[in-house]
Amino acid sequence: MKVERFLTGIISTNCYLAINEETKQTVVIDPASSSPSLMNHIEAEGLKVEAILLTHGHFDHIMGIDGFLKKYDVPVYVHEDDKEMMNDPQLNQSSTYTAGYTFSGAECIRDGQVLHLAGNDFEVFHTPGHTPGCCCFYVREEGVLFSGDTLFANSVGRTDFPGSSTSALIRSIREKLLPLPDETRVYPGHMGETAIGYEREHNPYI
């Protein structure tokens, strides 16, 4: 699996393309926007978008959904505990930074579920703390974790939003993420990638 990162949206959110290099099947993770550069890249490379995965429901991870769905008829997945947030511009913060955005068409997922997409198994880890329905997607056979705003390089997600919890966030990281193999590559929602082993040893928050 090849992972490509694009900075999208008004606060530089990492949108990832998880690509099956043999089939060109592609999973989009956290589309903050459907910018021309991103959409043109997908078209130019002949990528076949199969699904959109959302690590949580904040505006800076979801506002590109409509642009993708105009071109690709694919399912959108979000954890069930962020379904309300997706439909409330105050909860998803979009009314604070934009004119407001909601999306009601997402399919709900839950902890432990496995999504078979693009020839890979995406395991759902429910990691509440940043939002009630925050989740990470783990591709075990590739040693890859898409951590959203749960875990960053040398940092963790904010917990000053409605529905956030510092204690829940730290517990999520310690119980769900730190047991993963040291070499697991972590692709977060903002900033650069890291690895589980590095964060276990150096992250000051955990």
N, C-alpha and C positions, 0 to 999 in steps of 0.2 A: 504494500500500500504506500502510495506517495501522498505526502501531506503538503499542501501549498497554503500559504498565509497571505491574506489581503487585509490591509487596514481600511476599515469602512466606517461610515457614519461620522457624526460631528465630534465624537470624543475618541476617535481612533480605536475602535473595537477590532479585535482579530476575528475575521471571518475565515474559516478553514474549508478547503476542499479536500476531502479524503477520497483519493482516486485509486481505483483498481486499474493498474497499468496494463493489464492484459485485455480487459473488456471496455475500458474507458468509463465504466459505471462510476458515478460520483455522488458522494453525500456532502451536502452543504451544512456547515455548523455555524450557527449564530450570524445570519445575514443582517447586519445593521443597515445596509443599503444594497440596492441593486445597481451599483455604479456602472457606467458604460465600460470602464476598463475591466471590471470583473466579468461582466456579461460578455464582452467581446472576447476575452480570454477563453471563457468556456466554449464559445462558438468556434473560435479559431483552432482550439485543440481537439474539437470533436468530442467533448465530454458529454456524457449522458447522465444528467441529473436525475437521481432516483428518489431522494428524500431530503427534507430539511429537518435537522435536529436543533432544538433549542436547549441550551443549558439552564436558562431561566427566562422569566418574562419581562425583564426590564427593557425599556424602549431601545436602548443602545445595542440590543441583541436581536431585535425583532422587526425593525422598521423597513427592512428590505424584502419582507415576505411577499407582499403584494406584487412587487416588481418581478420576482421569480415566478410566481404563480401565473402571471400573464403569459409567460413563455413556456413554463413547464408544469404540467398537470401532475403534481406529486404530493404525497402526504407531508404534513407538518406535525412534528411530535414535541410535546412539552409535558413536564411532570404534572400530574393531576392537582397538586397543591398550588400551582401557579396559574391554573386556569382562570380563576377570578381576576388575577392581576392582568392577564392578557386582555381582558374586557373592560378595564378601568384605567383611564388615562392618568388619574392621580396616583394610583398604586404603581403603575408601571413607569411613572415619572415623566411620561411624554408631555403632559400638560405643563410641566415646569420648564422644559427646554424647547418644546416645539408647540405647534397648534393642537397637538394631541393625536394619538394613534391607538387603535384597538384592532384585535384580530380574534375572531370567534371560531375559526375553522380548524383549530389544532386538535389532533388526536391525543388523548391522555395516555401517559405511560406511568409506570410505577417501579419502585425499587425491586431490583432483581430480574426485571424483564430483559429479554435478549431480543434485539432487533436484527434480523438477518438482512443486511443491506449491502449491495455492491460486492458481494462475495465475501463479506466479513461479518462477524458477530459483534455488535455493539452492545455491551453490557451496561445496563442502567444502574448507576450508584446514586441513590438519593442522598444528597449532602446538604441538608437545610442549614441555614445560618445567615447567608447573604440575603436569600429570600426563602420563604417556606418551602418552595418547590425546586430549589436549586438542585441540579444533578450533574454528574460527570458521566462521560461515556468512555468505557474502557474496551479497547480492542486487544484482547489478551494475546492472540497469536502474533500480533505485530509489536507488542510491548509499548502501546501508545495509550495515553490518557488525555482526553479533552476535558479540561478542568473548569472551564467557564470562569466565573468570578469567585470560585471557592478557594483555589490555591494559585498564587502567583510566584514568580521567582523572588525569593527572599521576602515574601509578603503574603497576605491573605485578603479576602474580600472585605469590603466595608460592611459594618453592621449598625449603621445609624439611619437606616430606612425603616418605614413601617413594616412589621413582620420579620425584621432581622433579629438575630440573637448571637452575641459573641460566644457564649458558652456552647450553643448548638453548633456553630461553625467549627470551633476548635475540636469538639467531639467528633464531628463528621470527618474532619481531616485525619484525626488520630485513629479512628476506628475503621474508616473505609479506604483511605488513600495511603497512609504510611505503611501498612502491611504489604503493599505491592512491591515487586522486585526493585532493587536499587536502580537498575538500568532503565526502568520505565520512563519513556520520554513524556514530558508534560507540556501540553499546548494550552496555555491559559487564555482567558478572554481579553487580556490587555498585556502589553509588554512582551518580552521575549520568552522563548521556551526554556525549560529547565528539566531536571530529573528528580525522581523520588528520593534517591539516595542522597543527593545534594541537599534537598530541602530538609530531609530528616536530620542532617548534621548541622545545617547552617541557618535555617529559617528561624528568626528570633521570636516569632509568634507561637511556635509549636514545640 
